[in-house]
Amino acid sequence: MADELKGKRVAILAADGVERVELEQPRQALLDAGATTELLSLHEGEIKALKNDLDEAGTFSVDALVKSVSVDDYDALLLPGGTVNPDQLRLDADAVGFVRDFVATGKLVASICHGPWTLIEAGVAKGRTLTSYPSIRTDLRNAGANVVDEEVARDGNLITSRWPDDLPAFCSAIIEQLSEAKGGDND
């Protein structure tokens, strides 16, 4: 269904060191379903992608700076992983504030692998059922989250996933939940 997300705008928040497949595959699934995406970052130009956190994997062009956009401009937020990417995001006040404000709207926020580090820093993990890459599950527990080991964890407006092998289920969950959301506003 190529038009099920027609009119939906999705922000993808990422920085240098993003795990390429965790940005690329969900973005393509969103585009294939008719959504538009915008890559937000901390600096203009391009961000560097990695494969398996170690190997250079090209770049992505940045569409806008996170400090210059509003959560009102988007219907959903995607937080891809990699270890370097969310580590940079959680040190940036604009990125953390954007994530905190986005979660507070009740709009969909989807995060995979190490991406939930940014959820922790934004103070929105407490009391939520989340999953992640195994090495940050203790961080999630310490932030008050209920941690599960499932390919996709859904808790209200939050969808989380563990790693690249879960991408098919993660992408399907995003498309399904976003297609169920009302128009461009959050009722």
C-alpha positions as a printed Julia matrix, in Angstrom:
187×3 Matrix{Float64}:
  0.0    0.0    0.0
  2.07   2.85  -1.35
 -0.2    5.62  -0.06
 -1.14   4.45   3.44
  1.12   7.13   4.97
  0.49   9.85   2.39
  0.67  13.24   4.09
  2.65  11.93   7.08
  5.95  13.66   7.88
  8.58  11.73   9.83
 11.65  13.27  11.45
 14.74  11.09  11.6
 17.15  12.35  14.25
 20.72  11.14  13.78
 24.35  12.24  14.08
 27.73  11.05  12.85
 28.2    7.36  13.58
 24.63   6.3   12.83
 24.29   2.62  11.96
 23.52   2.88   8.24
 20.97   0.08   7.94
 19.04   1.34  10.98
 18.47   4.69   9.25
 18.23   3.49   5.67
 15.81   0.57   5.99
 13.11   2.29   8.13
 13.41   5.43   6.0
 12.84   3.39   2.82
  9.87   1.6    4.37
  8.33   4.97   5.29
  8.94   6.35   1.8
  7.5    3.2    0.2
  4.35   3.69   2.31
  3.99   7.28   1.08
  5.42   9.25   4.01
  7.96  12.02   3.65
 11.07  11.98   5.81
 13.44  14.67   6.95
 16.88  13.94   8.38
 17.62  16.18  11.34
 21.06  16.44  12.88
 23.41  18.54  14.98
 25.33  20.09  12.08
 24.66  20.98   8.46
 25.99  19.06   5.47
 26.3   15.32   5.83
 26.53  12.83   8.64
 28.84   9.83   8.48
 27.31   6.38   8.67
 28.92   3.21   9.99
 28.39  -0.51   9.54
 28.64  -2.59  12.72
 29.89   0.53  14.55
 33.34   0.15  12.96
 33.38   0.32   9.2
 32.72   3.52   7.26
 29.46   3.19   5.34
 29.01   6.42   3.43
 27.08   9.55   4.35
 23.56  10.95   4.53
 22.63  14.53   3.64
 21.16  16.52   6.51
 17.85  18.24   5.71
 17.62  20.49   8.78
 19.19  21.19  12.15
 17.3   19.82  15.14
 17.66  23.2   16.87
 15.73  24.92  14.05
 12.63  22.71  13.79
  9.48  22.15  15.84
  7.88  18.89  16.95
  4.66  20.33  15.49
  6.15  19.89  11.99
  6.15  16.07  12.22
  3.83  13.12  12.78
  6.51  10.72  14.04
 10.15  10.53  15.1
 12.69   7.83  14.25
 15.82   7.37  16.39
 18.24   4.94  14.69
 21.14   3.43  16.59
 24.8    2.73  16.39
 26.74   3.55  19.55
 28.37   6.8   18.43
 25.18   8.4   17.08
 22.99   8.37  20.23
 26.02   9.1   22.39
 26.4   12.39  20.52
 22.67  13.13  20.56
 22.37  12.7   24.32
 25.06  15.33  24.85
 23.18  17.93  22.78
 20.55  19.94  24.68
 18.55  20.7   21.51
 18.38  17.03  20.51
 17.42  15.89  24.01
 14.77  18.61  24.3
 13.34  17.7   20.9
 13.01  14.03  21.92
 11.49  14.93  25.32
  8.98  17.28  23.69
  8.15  14.76  20.96
  7.39  11.98  23.43
  5.22  14.39  25.44
  3.01  15.06  22.4
  1.9   11.43  22.29
  3.05  11.13  18.66
  4.9    8.0   17.59
  8.59   7.72  18.54
 10.45   4.66  17.23
 13.95   3.76  18.38
 16.23   0.82  17.66
 19.43  -0.68  19.05
 21.36   2.0   21.05
 18.81   4.68  20.09
 17.02   4.41  23.46
 20.04   6.1   25.09
 18.49   9.33  23.86
 15.15   8.35  25.45
 16.97   7.83  28.75
 18.69  11.22  28.54
 15.37  12.88  27.71
 13.92  11.43  30.91
 11.11   9.57  29.14
 12.04   5.92  29.8
 10.72   5.66  33.37
  7.72   3.36  33.65
  7.79   2.45  29.94
  8.22  -1.06  28.5
 11.21  -0.91  26.15
 13.77  -3.09  24.46
 17.23  -2.3   23.11
 20.61  -3.68  22.26
 21.62  -5.91  25.21
 24.5   -3.7   26.37
 22.24  -0.76  27.26
 19.46  -2.68  28.99
 21.0   -1.99  32.39
 20.94   1.73  31.52
 17.23   1.41  30.69
 16.51  -0.43  33.96
 18.44   2.21  35.9
 16.27   4.86  34.21
 13.16   3.07  35.49
 12.1    1.26  32.31
 10.56  -2.2   32.22
 13.0   -3.98  29.9
 11.95  -6.86  27.66
 13.9   -8.98  25.2
 11.56  -8.92  22.21
 12.07  -8.0   18.56
  9.59  -5.14  18.98
  8.3   -3.59  22.2
  5.29  -1.28  22.0
  4.28   0.98  24.85
  1.8    3.66  23.9
  3.56   6.02  21.51
  6.95   4.3   21.89
  8.18   1.48  19.66
 11.62   0.0   20.35
 13.62  -2.8   18.8
 16.9   -4.61  19.58
 19.17  -4.7   16.53
 19.32  -4.86  12.7
 17.92  -8.42  12.53
 14.67  -7.0   13.94
 14.34  -4.33  11.25
 11.55  -6.06   9.25
  9.33  -6.3   12.35
 10.38  -2.81  13.53
  9.52  -1.24  10.16
  6.16  -3.05  10.02
  5.28  -1.86  13.53
  6.13   1.75  12.62
  4.04   1.67   9.43
  1.12   0.0   11.19
  1.04   2.4   14.15
  1.59   5.51  12.04
 -1.15   4.48   9.59
 -3.55   4.16  12.54
 -2.71   7.67  13.81
 -5.25  10.36  13.01
 -4.36  12.9   10.31
 -1.44  15.2   11.06
 -2.55  16.08  14.54
 -2.39  14.16  17.75
 -5.9   13.82  19.13
